[in-house]
Amino acid sequence: MNTLNQMTLLLFCMAFCNFSNAQMGDDQKRRPIVVIDPGHGGKDPGATTRTGIKEKDIALGVAENMVILNKMLFDSSLELFLTRYSDTLIALGDRAKLSKQLKADIFISIHCNQALNHNASGTEVYILPKSEVHGKKSAYLGYTIQKKLSGVLGIKNRGIKYGNFQVLRDNHQSSASILLELGFLSQTDEANYLTKEDAQIAIAMAILQSIFKFLELS
């Protein structure tokens, strides 16, 4: 990304959220570790819009913007890692393994939804069933993110659901873990929104703000 685009991104986000970044104290033992998992990748495109834009690219776009914003606006206050940084397919087990090896505080797998009902729309958050070690933390993380996406960006909130996804199952003893469905690529208006760069920046910002709130850093 060139300097002009970086400046444009910075000005957009500052105007969009009017967020004042609280600097972490020097006496902080360590920065919170957050692992973002852009779903699918490589030969696995995930869901696809009617115009051919793929879920894997939207998920990676949001994740990449989270890295940029964390550095530019929040002085890298989070130790932010991605499970993939390019269009590659990473095994599901390896995605959770990274989070466990890093002893991450938060794990978020980013996806987009698809349905036969083309009117279906909105965000969904999945966590493991109530027996999950970090179940309450995961539910609160998901609730915080959905509230921000709904309240600030106006995306419909479809609530928190239980799902036995491998990336959650393999990671449930290590961190607060959620699988976030940003919206439905089968719904025309939502698909058009999610494929826009400005929307992906705004979503990335909303997720970051939610993480700071969850960690009580804002």
N, C-alpha and C positions, 0 to 999 in steps of 0.2 A: 504494500500500500504506500503510495507516494505521500510527500509531506502535505500537499494540498488536501488530499483526501483525509489524512489524519486530522488536520485542522478543522475540516468540515465536520468530521465525526465528533470531535471534541465540542465544537460550538453547538451542534445539534443536541447532544446529550445534556449539556449544561442548560440549554434553553428548555429542553423537554422536561427534565425532572427537577430542576432548581435544587439539586441535592448538595448539601454541604457535607463534605467528607471529614469525618472525625478521625484524626490521626491516632494511630495506636501508640501507646506509651513505650519508651525505651526499655522499661522494665518488664515488658511482655515476654514471657518465656519463649514462645514461638508463635509464628503466624498460623492461623487456622489452615488446615490442609483440606482442599476441596478438589474432588475428582469429577470432571464432567465427561460423560460418555455420549458422544454423538452417535446415535444409533445407525446400524447397517454399515454400508461402505463397500467399495470394490464391486464384486460381482453381485452383491446383494443391494439392490436399489431401495428396497422398502416400498412404501406407497408411492404413487405417481399421479400428478395432476393430469387433467385432460389435455394440457399442452405439453406434457412430457417432462415437466420438472420433477425431480426425484426427492423423496424424503431424505435420503442420505445427505444430499447437498444442503438442504434447509437446516438440518440438525447441525451439520458442521459449520454452516454460516453463523448460526446463533452462538455456538461454542467459541468460534474464533473471535467474535466480537466481545464475548465475555473476557477473553484473555487481554484484548486491546484495552477495554474499558477499565479492567482491574489495574492495569499498568498506568494508563493515562490519567484517570480520574481519582483512583484510590491508592496511588503510590504503592501498588503491588501489596496491599495489606493482606491479601489472601495468597497462600501458596496454591496456585491454581494449575492443575494438570489435566490434560485431555488424554483419553484412551486412544485417540487417533488424531493426527494432525494433517492428514491427507486422505485421499479417496482410496483407502485400503480396508480390507476386511479383517477385523480382529476377532479372534475366537471369543465367545461369550465368557468362558472361564477365565481368559486372560484379562478381560475388562475388570472383573471383580478382583482378580489377583493383584492388579496394580493398586487398587484401593486398599486392600489388606496389607500389602507390603509397605505402603506409605503411611499406614495407620491414619487414614483420612478421617476427618470429622464429618464430612458430608460426601455422599455419592449421588449424583443426579444423571440418569440416563435420559437423553432427549430424543423424542420421536414425534412423528405426525400420524394422525389417525386416518382411517378410510372405512367407509360403510356403504352398503347397498342402498341405504336410504340417503339420498343426496341432500336431504334437509338436515341431517344430523350435523351439529356444529358444537364447538366449545372445547375447553381444555378438560383433561382428565388426569388425575394423579393416581398411580397404583403403588400400594405398599403390600408387604407380606401380611398374612393373617395376624390376628391379635397376639399370637404366641411369639412373635418376633421380639428379639432382645431389645431392640431400639424402636419398638413399635410406636410408642407415644411420641418420641422425638421425630420419627419419620412422618407421622400424621401431622404434627405441628408444622414441620418444614413444608409439606405439601400444601397445607391450608394457607400458610403465609404466602407462598408463591402464587397460588390460585387467586387469593384475595387481591394481590397486587396486579396480576394480569387482568383481572376483571374490573377492579376499581379504577386503574389508571388507563388501561388500553381498551377497556370495554369488551374484552373477550368473554363469552359466556362461560360460566363455571358449572361443569357437570359433576363436580364433587370428587371425593376420594373413594377409591375402590380397592378391593383386595385382588391381588394377582400373584400367581406362583411363577413369576418370571425368573429365569436362571440368574440374571445379573443381580436380582434382589436376594434370591435364595442363597447364593454363594457369598453374599456380602453382609448378611443380616446381623452377624455377631460383631461386625467391625465398626459400623458407622450408621448414622441416620441416612437411609437410602430410599430413593423414590424413582419411579419411572414416570416421566412427564410427557403426556401427549399434548402438543401445542395446539392442535386443531385438526380439522378434517380436510384432507386434500380432495375428497370427493364432493365437497361443498364449494361451489364456484367462488363465492365472495371470500370465503375464508382461505381458499387456495390462492387466490389472487393476492390477498394480504400477506400471507406467510412467505410468498416468493419474493417480496420486495425487500431490498437491502435496508431501507429505513425501518421497516417493520422488524426485521431481524435484529437491528441495533436496539430498537425500543424494547423488544422482548428480552434481549441479553441484559439490558440495564435493569429491567424489572426483576429479573431473576437475581442479579447481583444485589440489588437493594433488599430483596427478601432474605438472602443469605445473611447479610449484615444484621438485619432485624432478628433473624433466628438465633444468630450468635451473640446477640445483644451488644453489637459493636456500633450501633447508630442510635 
